[in-house]
């Protein structure tokens, strides 16, 4: 595909092209590496770092509003991609695995964009520049994962002989599966299990943090319980586990580009893996900053 020959004004011409989807994944991958390096030197000015590092980042937005605005495009764009594909006769949206993957993605972002902000109490305003950067990312990621799950991930090997979740629970049926299909099924549902473990850690950790927040006296306290017993950024750890699980469940399938270097990139970095890598690059330095912040503030 020659990118110079695309009529970019006619979105229907390019939006479903594998090369375009891979290009979005490549940009996200590079952006993730850049974020990983820069966040060791700059603390993103939101949350507990809002007041200390927010000069020059623009006017601030109410925290609840900011979370809803910046996170909601992931769910909305993903749903639009899914619906567009579902209206076509031969669509991956009819596959059981795609339905499960789509449900996992939407479950996370419905919680993150709509439920979580309503649960929070107080919270420091967020600079509009930070909100807009996250908004742009969520648009691109909703498009990337939505197109991939609905169009570029074919039926899993195990779906040849397993057509429903009831079949998955029937050990007699599973025992008759060929080895390659059985290993594929174990890989898929191991990823699903890992995703829900991460989701549980993320939501439980958020609940602990929310319970510590006093709107009248908004001072920070050390969180205890759950995964906070082991890591300072338990909520971030849970989210990283989620998307690793999602990547495992998706397998190595995804769009393949015909243009170098995107062609080579698409073989080794499928969209769900790119998202998992970006999540780590964005949240791991943030978790490190939180840990150092706790050490500095609560020296005892």
FISE-606966 format. One record per atom (N, C-alpha, C, O): x, y, z. Coordinates in steps of 0.05 Angstrom, whole numbers, plus 32768, in hexadecimal, padded with zeros to 4 digits. Layout:
BEGIN
XYZ;...
***
This chain:
BEGIN
80117FE88000;800080008000;801280198000;8025801B800F;800B802C7FEF;801A80457FEE;800A805A7FFD;7FF480637FF4;801580638014;800780778024;800280918015;7FEE809F801B;801380988002;801080B17FF3;7FF880B17FE1;7FEF80C67FD8;7FEE809A7FDA;7FD780987FC8;7FBC80967FD6;7FA780947FC9;7FBD80987FF1;7FA480978000;7F9680B18000;7FA280C68003;7F7C80B17FFB;7F6C80C97FFE;7F6380CB801C;7F4F80BF8024;7F7380DA802B;7F6F80DA8048;7F5580E8804F;7F4B80E48065;7F4A80F8803D;7F3181058043;7F1980F28042;7F0580F6804F;7F1D80DC8033;7F0880C78032;7F0F80B18046;7F1D809E803F;7F0680B4805E;7F0E80A28074;7F078085806E;7F1480738078;7EF28080805F;7EEA80658059;7EFE80568048;7EFF803E8047;7F0F8066803A;7F2480598029;7F3B804E8039;7F47803A8032;7F41805B8050;7F5A8053805E;7F558047807A;7F67803A8085;7F3D804B8085;7F3A804480A2;7F3C802680A7;7F44801E80BD;7F3680158093;7F377FF88096;7F517FEC808B;7F537FD3808B;7F637FFC8081;7F7C7FF28075;7F8E7FE7808A;7F947FF5809E;7F997FCE8087;7FAC7FC3809B;7FC47FD5809F;7FCE7FD880B6;7FCE7FE1808A;7FE67FF2808C;7FE1800A809E;7FF3801180AE;7FC98015809D;7FC3802C80AE;7FC1802380CB;7FCB803180DD;7FB4800D80D0;7FB2800280EC;7FCE7FFD80F7;7FD38003810E;7FDF7FF080E7;7FFA7FEB80F0;800A800480F5;801980068108;8005801980E4;8013803280E8;800B803F8103;801C804A8111;7FF1803D810A;7FE880478124;7FF68038813B;7FFF8044814F;7FF9801D8138;8006800D814C;80248015814E;802F80178164;8031801A8138;804D80228138;8051803D8146;8063803F8156;804080508140;8042806A814D;803D8067816B;804B8074817B;802A80568173;802580528190;803E8045819D;8045804C81B3;804B8033818F;80628025819A;8079803A819E;8085803A81B4;807E804A818B;8093805F818D;808C807381A3;809E807A81B3;8073807B81A4;806A808D81B9;806D808181D5;8074808F81E8;8068806781D7;806C805981F0;8089805A81FA;808E805F8211;809C805581E7;80B8805681EF;80C0807281F7;80CF8075820A;80B7808681E8;80BD80A281EF;80B180A9820B;80BF80B6821B;809980A08210;808C80A6822A;809C80988241;80A080A48256;80A48080823C;80B380718250;80CC80808259;80D280828271;80DB808B8245;80F38099824C;80EE80B48258;80FB80BC826C;80DB80C3824D;80D580DE8257;80C980DE8273;80CE80F08283;80B980CA827A;80AB80C98294;80BE80C382AB;80B780C582C2;80D780BC82A5;80EB80B982BA;80F680D482C2;810280D782D7;80F180E982B1;80FB810382B7;80E4811782BD;80E8812C82CA;80CC811182B3;80B5812382B6;809E811382C2;809780FE82B8;8093811D82D8;807B811182E4;8062811D82D7;805D813582DA;8052810D82CA;803A811782BD;8029812682D2;8022811A82E6;8022813F82CC;8015815082E1;7FF7814B82E5;7FE7815C82E0;7FF1813382EF;7FD5812E82F8;7FD7811D8311;7FEC81138318;7FC0811B831F;7FC0810C8338;7FD0811B834D;7FCE81348350;7FE1810D835B;7FF081198370;8007812B8367;8012813A8376;800D8129834D;8021813B8341;801581538334;802381638327;7FFB81578336;7FED816C8328;7FF781888330;7FFD8199831E;7FF9818D8349;800081A88352;801E81AE8350;802681C5834C;802F819A8353;804C819E8354;805981A08338;806F81AB8336;804C81968324;80598194830A;8047819D82F3;804B819482DC;803381AE82F8;802081B482E3;802481CF82D5;801481D582C4;803881DE82DD;803D81F882D0;804481F482B2;805481E382AB;8037820382A1;803D82018285;802D81EC8276;803181E8825E;801B81DE8284;800C81C88278;7FEF81D18271;7FDF81C18268;7FE981EB8275;7FCF81F5826D;7FBB81F58284;7FC181EC829A;7FA38200827E;7F8E82018292;7F8681E5829B;7F8B81D1828D;7F7981E482B2;7F7281CA82BE;7F5481C482BB;7F4481D682BA;7F4F81AA82BA;7F3381A082B7;7F2C818F82CF;7F3D818182DA;7F13819182D7;7F09818082ED;7F11816382E8;7F0E815982D2;7F1B815582FD;7F26813A82FA;7F11812682EF;7F18811782DD;7EF9812782F9;7EE4811582EF;7EDF811982D1;7EDD810682C2;7EDC813282CA;7ED6813982AE;7EEE8130829C;7EEA81258287;7F06813682A5;7F1E812F8296;7F2081118291;7F258108827A;7F1B810082A6;7F1C80E382A2;7F0780DA828E;7F0D80C9827D;7EEF80E48290;7EDA80DC827D;7EE080E48260;7EDD80D4824E;7EEA80FD825D;7EF081068242;7F0780F78235;7F0580EF821E;7F1C80F28244;7F3480E68238;7F3280C88235;7F3E80BD8223;7F2380BA8246;7F21809D8245;7F0B80938233;7F0D807D8228;7EF580A28231;7EDD80988223;7EE280928205;7ED5808081FB;7EF480A081F7;7EF7809981DA;7F00807C81D6;7EF9807181C1;7F0F807081E8;7F17805481E5;7EFE804281E1;7EFD803281CF;7EEB804681F3;7ED3803581F1;7EC2803D81D9;7EB8802B81CB;7EBF805781D4;7EAD806081BE;7EB8805881A3;7EAA804D8192;7ED2805D819E;7EDE80578184;7EDF80398180;7EDA802F816A;7EE6802A8195;7EE6800D8193;7ECA8003818B;7EC87FF28179;7EB5800D8198;7E9A80058191;7E92800C8175;7E857FFC8167;7E9B8023816B;7E95802B8150;7EA38018813C;7E96800F8129;7EBC80118141;7ECA7FFE8130;7EBC7FE38130;7EBA7FD7811B;7EB37FDB8147;7EA67FC18149;7E8C7FC1813A;7E867FAE812B;7E7C7FD6813D;7E627FD78130;7E657FD88111;7E577FCB8103;7E797FE88108;7E7E7FE980EB;7E857FCD80E0;7E7B7FC580CB;7E967FBF80EE;7E9D7FA480E5;7E867F9080E7;7E827F7F80D6;7E767F9380FC;7E5F7F818100;7E4A7F8380EB;7E3C7F7080E5;7E497F9A80DE;7E357F9E80C9;7E3D7F9180AF;7E2D7F8E809C;7E567F8780AD;7E5F7F798095;7E597F5C8097;7E567F5180AD;7E567F4F8081;7E4D7F338081;7E617F20808D;7E5A7F10809E;7E7A7F218084;7E8F7F10808F;7E9F7F2180A3;7EB27F30809B;7E997F1E80BC;7EA67F2F80D1;7EB17F1E80E7;7EA47F0A80F0;7EC87F2680F1;7ED37F188108;7EC37F1D8122;7EC77F0F8136;7EB17F308121;7EA07F368139;7E8E7F1E8140;7E837F1D8156;7E8A7F0C812D;7E797EF58131;7E887EDF8141;7E7C7ECD814B;7EA37EE18143;7EB37ECD8151;7EAF7ED0816F;7EAE7EE68179;7EAE7EB9817D;7EAB7EBA819A;7EC37EC881A7;7EC07ED781B9;7EDC7EC2819D;7EF47ECE81A9;7EF37EEC81A5;7EFB7EFB81B8;7EEB7EF6818E;7EEA7F13818A;7ED57F20819C;7EDA7F3681A6;7EBF7F1381A1;7EAB7F1E81B3;7EB67F2081D0;7EB17F3381DE;7EC57F0B81D8;7ED17F0C81F3;7EE67F2281F5;7EE67F318208;7EF77F2481E0;7F0C7F3981E0;7EFF7F5581E0;7F087F6781EF;7EEB7F5981D0;7EDD7F7281CF;7ED07F7981E9;7ED17F9081F2;7EC47F6581F6;7EB77F698210;7ECC7F718225;7EC67F828236;7EE37F658224;7EF87F6B8238;7F017F888235;7F037F978248;7F067F90821C;7F107FAC8217;7EFB7FC08220;7F017FD4822E;7EE27FBC8219;7ECD7FCE8220;7EC77FCF823E;7EC17FE48249;7ECA7FB8824B;7EC57FB68267;7ED97FC88276;7ED27FD78288;7EF27FC7826E;7F077FD8827B;7F007FF58277;7F018005828A;7EFA7FFD825E;7EF7801A8259;7EDC80258262;7EDA803D8266;7EC880158264;7EAF801E826F;7EB48024828D;7EAA80388297;7EC38013829A;7ECA801982B6;7EDC803282B8;7ED7804382C9;7EF1803382A7;7F04804882A9;7EF9806382A2;7F00807882AE;7EE78064828D;7EDE807E8283;7EC580888291;7EC080A08293;7EB48075829B;7E9A807E82A5;7E95807782C3;7E89808682D2;7E9E805F82CB;7E99805782E7;7EAD806282FA;7EA6806D830F;7EC7805E82F3;7EDC80688305;7EDB8086830C;7EDD808D8323;7ED7809782F8;7ED580B482FE;7EBF80BB8312;7EC180CC8322;7EA880AC830F;7E9280B28321;7E9680A7833D;7E8A80B08350;7EA98094833F;7EAF8089835A;7EC3809A8369;7EC3809A8382;7ED380AA835B;7EE880B98368;7EDC80CF8379;7EC680D98375;7EEB80D7838D;7EE380EC83A0;7EF88102839F;7F0F80FE83A7;7EF181198396;7F04812F8394;7F17812A837C;7F0F81218367;7F31812F8381;7F45812B836C;7F4F81458361;7F3F8158835D;7F698147835C;7F74815F8351;7F6D81638334;7F6B81508325;7F67817C832C;7F6181828310;7F79817982FE;7F9081788307;7F72817382E5;7F86816982D2;7F8C817E82BD;7F79818A82B2;7FA5818482B6;7FAB819682A0;7F9E818D8286;7F9E81758280;7F9381A08277;7F858198825F;7F97818C824A;7F8E817B823A;7FB18193824B;7FC481878238;7FC78169823D;7FC98159822B;7FC881618257;7FCA8145825E;7FB181368255;7FB28120824A;7F9A8142825B;7F8181368253;7F8081328234;7F77811D822B;7F8981468225;7F8781438208;7F9A812F81FD;7F94812181EA;7FB2812C8209;7FC581178200;7FB980FC8205;7FBB80EA81F4;7FAD80F8821C;7FA080DE8222;7F8880DA8210;7F8380C38207;7F7980EF8209;7F6280ED81F7;7F6B80E481DC;7F5E80D281D0;7F8080EF81D1;7F8B80E781B7;7F9480CA81B8;7F8E80BB81A5;7FA180C281CD;7FAA80A681CF;7F92809381CF;7F92807F81C2;7F7D809A81DF;7F66808881E1;7F57808681C7;7F4B807181C0;7F56809C81B7;7F4A809A819C;7F5A8086818B;7F4E8075817E;7F748089818B;7F858078817A;7F84805B8183;7F8480498173;7F848057819E;7F84803C81A8;7F68802F81A4;7F678017819F;7F53803E81A7;7F38803381A2;7F36802A8185;7F2B8015817F;7F41803A8173;7F4280338156;7F53801A8152;7F4B80088144;7F6B801A815E;7F7E80048159;7F737FEA8163;7F737FD68154;7F6A7FE9817C;7F607FD08187;7F447FC8817B;7F3F7FB18176;7F347FDC8175;7F1A7FD7816A;7F1C7FCB814E;7F0E7FB78148;7F2D7FD6813D;7F317FCC8122;7F3E7FB08123;7F367F9E8114;7F517FAC8135;7F5F7F938137;7F4C7F7C813F;7F4B7F678133;7F3E7F818155;7F2C7F6C8160;7F157F65814D;7F0E7F4E814A;7F0A7F7A8140;7EF27F76812F;7EF97F6D8113;7EE87F638105;7F127F72810A;7F187F6D80EE;7F317F5B80E9;7F327F4C80D5;7F457F5C80FA;7F5F7F5080F4;7F667F398105;7F7C7F2D8101;7F567F318119;7F5B7F198128;7F477F048120;7F2F7F068126;7F507EF08111;7F3D7EDB8108;7F347EC9811F;7F3E7ECC8135;7F227EB78119;7F197EA4812D;7F317E958138;7F437E8D8129;7F327E918152;7F487E82815F;7F477E658156;7F327E5B814D;7F5E7E578158;7F5F7E3B8150;7F4A7E2A815F;7F3D7E198154;7F477E2F8179;7F357E1F818A;7F187E238182;7F077E128189;7F117E398174;7EF67E3E816C;7EEC7E2B8156;7ED47E2B8150;7EFE7E1D814A;7EF67E0A8135;7EE37DF58140;7ED17DEC8132;7EE97DEC8159;7ED97DD78165;7ECB7DE0817F;7EBC7DD0818B;7ECF7DF98187;7EC37E0381A0;7EB47E1C8199;7EBF7E318193;7E997E1A8199;7E897E30818F;7E7C7E4181A4;7E707E55819F;7E7E7E3881BD;7E717E4781D3;7E817E4481ED;7E917E3281EF;7E7B7E558200;7E887E53821A;7E817E398228;7E917E2F8238;7E697E2F8223;7E617E15822F;7E737DFF8226;7E797DED8236;7E7C7E00820D;7E8E7DEB8203;7EA97DED8211;7EB67DD98216;7EB17E068217;7ECB7E0A8225;7ECA7DFD8241;7EDE7DF3824A;7EB37DFE824D;7EB07DF38268;7EAC7DD58268;7EAC7DC8827D;7EA77DCA8251;7EA27DAD824F;7EBD7D9F824A;7EC87D9F8234;7EC87D92825F;7EE27D86825E;7EE37D6F8249;7EF87D6A823E;7ECC7D628245;7ECC7D4C8232;7ED17D578215;7EDF7D4B8205;7EC47D6E8210;7EC87D7A81F5;7EE57D8381F2;7EF17D8181DD;7EF07D8F8208;7F0B7D998206;7F1F7D828202;7F337D8681F4;7F1A7D6B820E;7F2C7D55820B;7F2E7D4A81EF;7F417D3D81E8;7F1A7D5181DE;7F1B7D4781C3;7F287D5B81B0;7F2B7D558198;7F317D7281BA;7F3E7D8681A9;7F5A7D7D81A1;7F687D7181B1;7F627D838188;7F7E7D7F8181;7F917D908192;7F887DA4819E;7FAA7D878194;7FBD7D9581A6;7FC07DB281A0;7FC07DC381B2;7FC17DB98186;7FC57DD5817F;7FAD7DE68187;7FB07DFD818F;7F957DDB8184;7F7D7DEA818B;7F7B7DED81AA;7F727E0181B4;7F837DD881B8;7F817DD881D5;7F957DED81E0;7F8F7DFC81F3;7FAE7DED81D5;7FC27E0081DF;7FB97E1D81D8;7FBE7E2F81E7;7FAC7E2081C1;7FA27E3A81B9;7F8C7E4481CD;7F8B7E5B81D4;7F7B7E3181D4;7F667E3781E7;7F717E3F8202;7F687E52820F;7F857E30820C;7F927E368225;7F9F7E518225;7F9E7E608238;7FAC7E57820F;7FB97E72820C;7FA47E88820D;7FA87E9C821B;7F8E7E8581FF;7F7A7E9981FE;7F6D7E9E8219;7F6C7EB58222;7F657E898227;7F577E8C8240;7F6A7E928257;7F627E9D826C;7F847E8C8254;7F987E958267;7F9A7EB38266;7F9C7EC1827A;7F9A7EBE824D;7F9A7EDB824A;7F817EE88255;7F837EFD8262;7F6A7EDC8250;7F517EE6825B;7F527EE7827A;7F4A7EFA8286;7F5B7ED18286;7F5E7ECF82A3;7F717EE582AE;7F6B7EF282C2;7F887EE882A0;7F9B7EFC82A9;7F8F7F1882A7;7F947F2982B8;7F7F7F1D8292;7F727F37828F;7F607F3C82A7;7F607F5282B2;7F4F7F2982AE;7F3C7F2E82C4;7F4A7F2F82DF;7F407F3C82F1;7F607F2182E2;7F707F2482FB;7F7A7F4182FD;7F787F4E8312;7F857F4B82E7;7F8E7F6782E6;7F787F7B82EA;7F7B7F8E82F9;7F617F7682DE;7F4A7F8882E1;7F417F8882FE;7F3B7F9E8309;7F417F71830B;7F397F708328;7F4D7F7F8339;7F447F8D834B;7F677F7C8334;7F7B7F8A8343;7F787FA8833F;7F797FB88352;7F737FB08326;7F707FCD831F;7F587FD9832E;7F5B7FEF833A;7F417FCC832C;7F297FD78339;7F2B7FD78357;7F247FEB8364;7F367FC18362;7F397FC08380;7F4D7FD5838A;7F487FE1839F;7F627FD9837B;7F767FED8383;7F6B80098381;7F6F801A8392;7F5B800E836C;7F4D80288369;7F3B802D8381;7F398043838C;7F2D8018838A;7F1A801A83A0;7F29802283BA;7F20803283CA;7F41801683BE;7F51801C83D6;7F59803983D5;7F58804883E9;7F63804283BD;7F6B805E83BB;7F54807283BF;7F57808783CB;7F3D806B83B4;7F25807C83B6;7F1D807E83D3;7F15809483DD;7F1F806883E2;7F16806883FE;7F28807A8410;7F2080838425;7F41807E8407;7F54808F8416;7F4F80AD8411;7F5980BD8420;7F4180B383FC;7F3D80CF83F4;7F2780DC8404;7F1080D38403;7F2D80F18413;7F1A81008422;7F16811B8414;7F28812B8414;7EFE81208408;7EF9813983FA;7EFD8152840B;7F0581678400;7EF8814F8425;7EFB81668437;7F18816B843D;7F228182843E;7F2781558442;7F4381578449;7F5381478435;7F5B8130843B;7F588151841C;7F6381418407;7F81813D8409;7F90814483F7;7F8A8131841F;7FA6812A8422;7FAA810D841A;7F9880FC841C;7FC381078411;7FC980EC8408;7FD180DA841F;7FDE80E38432;7FC980C1841D;7FD080AD8432;7FDC80958424;7FD98091840C;7FEB80858433;7FF7806D8428;7FE180578425;7FD480508439;7FDD804C840D;7FC98037840A;7FD3801C8414;7FEB80168411;7FC1800D8420;7FC87FF2842A;7FB37FDE8420;7F9D7FE68418;7FBB7FC5841F;7FA87FB08418;7FAA7FA983FA;7FB57FB983EA;7FA17F9183F4;7FA17F8883D8;7FBE7F8783CD;7FD07F7F83DC;7FC17F8F83B4;7FDC7F8F83A8;7FEE7FA583B2;80067FA583AD;7FE27FB883C1;7FF37FCD83CD;80067FC283E2;80197FCF83EA;80007FAA83EA;80127F9C83FD;802D7F9683EF;80417F9383FD;802D7F9483D5;80447F8C83C6;80507FA283B4;80687FA383B0;803F7FB483A9;80497FC98398;803B7FE3839E;80247FE483A7;80497FFA839A;803E801483A0;8028801C838C;801580298394;802C80148373;8018801B835E;800880038356;80097FFB833F;7FF87FF98369;7FE97FE08364;7FD47FE4834E;7FCF7FD2833E;7FC87FFC834D;7FB480018338;7FC28001831C;7FB67FF68309;7FDA800B831A;7FE8800B8301;7FF17FEE82FA;7FF07FE682E3;7FFA7FDF830F;80027FC4830A;7FEB7FB382FF;7FEE7FA482ED;7FD37FB7830B;7FBB7FA98301;7FB57FAF82E4;7FAF7F9D82D5;7FB87FC882DC;7FB27FCF82C0;7FC77FC382AD;7FC07FBB8297;7FE07FC382B6;7FF47FB682A5;7FEF7F9882A1;7FF27F8E828B;7FE67F8B82B7;7FE07F6F82B5;7FC87F6A82A2;7FC87F578292;7FB47F7C82A4;7F9D7F7A8292;7FA57F788275;7F9D7F668266;7FB57F8B826C;7FBB7F8D824F;7FCF7F798246;7FD07F72822E;7FE07F6E8258;7FF07F578251;7FDE7F3F824C;7FE27F308239;7FCA7F3C825D;7FB77F268259;7FA87F29823F;7FA37F168231;7FA07F428239;7F917F478220;7FA37F408208;7F997F3581F4;7FBD7F478209;7FCF7F4181F3;7FD37F2381F0;7FD47F1981DA;7FD47F148207;7FD77EF78205;7FBE7EEB81F9;7FC07ED981E8;7FA67EF58201;7F8D7EEA81F6;7F8B7EF081D8;7F817EDF81C9;7F947F0781CF;7F937F0E81B2;7FA67EFC81A2;7FA17EF8818A;7FBB7EF381AF;7FCF7EE381A0;7FE07EF5818E;7FE17F0D8193;7FEC7EE9817A;7FFE7EF98169;7FF07F038150;7FFC7F0D813D;7FD57F018150;7FC67F098138;7FC27F288138;7FC37F35814C;7FBF7F328120;7FBB7F4E811C;7FBF7F5680FF;7FC67F4580EE;7FBC7F6F80F9;7FC07F7880DD;7FDE7F7580D5;7FF07F7880E6;7FE27F7080BC;7FFE7F6E80B1;80017F83809C;7FF17F858089;80177F92809E;801D7FA7808B;802D7F9C8073;803A7F888075;802A7FAA805D;803A7FA28045;80507FB5803F;805E7FB3802B;80547FC98051;80687FDE804E;807D7FDC8063;80767FDC807B;80967FDB805C;80AC7FDC806F;80B07FF88079;80AD800B806A;80B87FFC8093;80BE7FE880A7;80A57FDD80B6;80A77FCD80C8;808D7FE780AE;80757FDE80BC;806F7FC180B9;80647FB480CA;80787FB680A2;80747F99809D;80827F8880B2;80767F7680BD;809B7F8E80B7;80AA7F7F80CB;809F7F8580E7;809C7F7280F7;80997F9E80EC;808D7FA58106;80747F96810C;80707F8C8123;80627F9380F8;80487F8680FD;804A7F688103;80387F5D810E;80617F5C80FB;80657F408100;806B7F3B811E;80627F278129;807A7F4D812A;80837F498145;80737F58815A;80737F518172;80657F6D8152;80567F7D8165;80397F80815C;80327F92814C;80287F6E8165;800B7F71815F;7FFF7F868171;80097F8C8186;7FE87F928168;7FDD7FA98176;7FD87FA58194;7FDE7FB781A4;7FCE7F8E819D;7FC97F8A81B9;7FE47F8A81C9;7FE57F9481E0;7FF97F7F81BD;80137F7F81CA;801E7F9C81CC;80297FA481E0;801A7FAB81B6;80237FC781B6;80157FD781CD;80217FE781DA;7FFB7FD281D1;7FEC7FDF81E6;7FF77FD78201;7FFA7FE88213;7FFD7FBD8205;80087FB4821E;80237FC18224;80297FC9823A;80347FC4820F;804E7FD08212;804B7FEE8218;80597FF9822A;80387FFB820A;803480188210;802A801C822D;8033802E823A;8018800A8236;800E800C8251;8025800A8265;8026801A8278;80377FF78261;804E7FF58272;805F800E8271;806880188286;806580178259;8076802F8256;806B80488263;80798059826C;805080498264;80438061826F;803F805E828D;80438072829C;803980478297;8031804382B3;8049803B82C5;8049804382DC;805C802C82BA;8072802482CB;8082803C82D6;8088803C82EE;808A805082C6;8097806782D1;8086807782E5;808F808282F8;806B807782DF;8059808582F1;80588077830C;805880848321;8057805C830C;8057804D8324;807180518334;80718053834C;808880538325;80A180588332;80A180748340;80AB80778356;809680888332;809480A3833E;808280A38357;808880B0836A;806D80938356;805B8091836E;806B80858385;8069808E839C;807A80708380;808980638395;809D807683A1;80A0807783BA;80AB80858391;80BE8099839B;80B080AF83AA;80BA80B983BE;809880B783A1;808880CB83AE;808080C283CA;808280D283DD;807880A983CD;8071809E83E7;808A809E83FA;808880A58411;80A1809783EF;80B9809683FF;80C180B28409;80C980B58420;80BD80C683F8;80C480E183FF;80B180EE8413;80B880FC8425;809780E8840F;808280F58420;807F80E7843B;807A80F4844F;808180CC843B;807D80BD8454;809880B0845B;809B80978458;80AB80BF8464;80C580B68469;80C780A1847F;80D880908480;80B380A28491;80B2808F84A7;80AB8073849D;80AA806084AD;
***
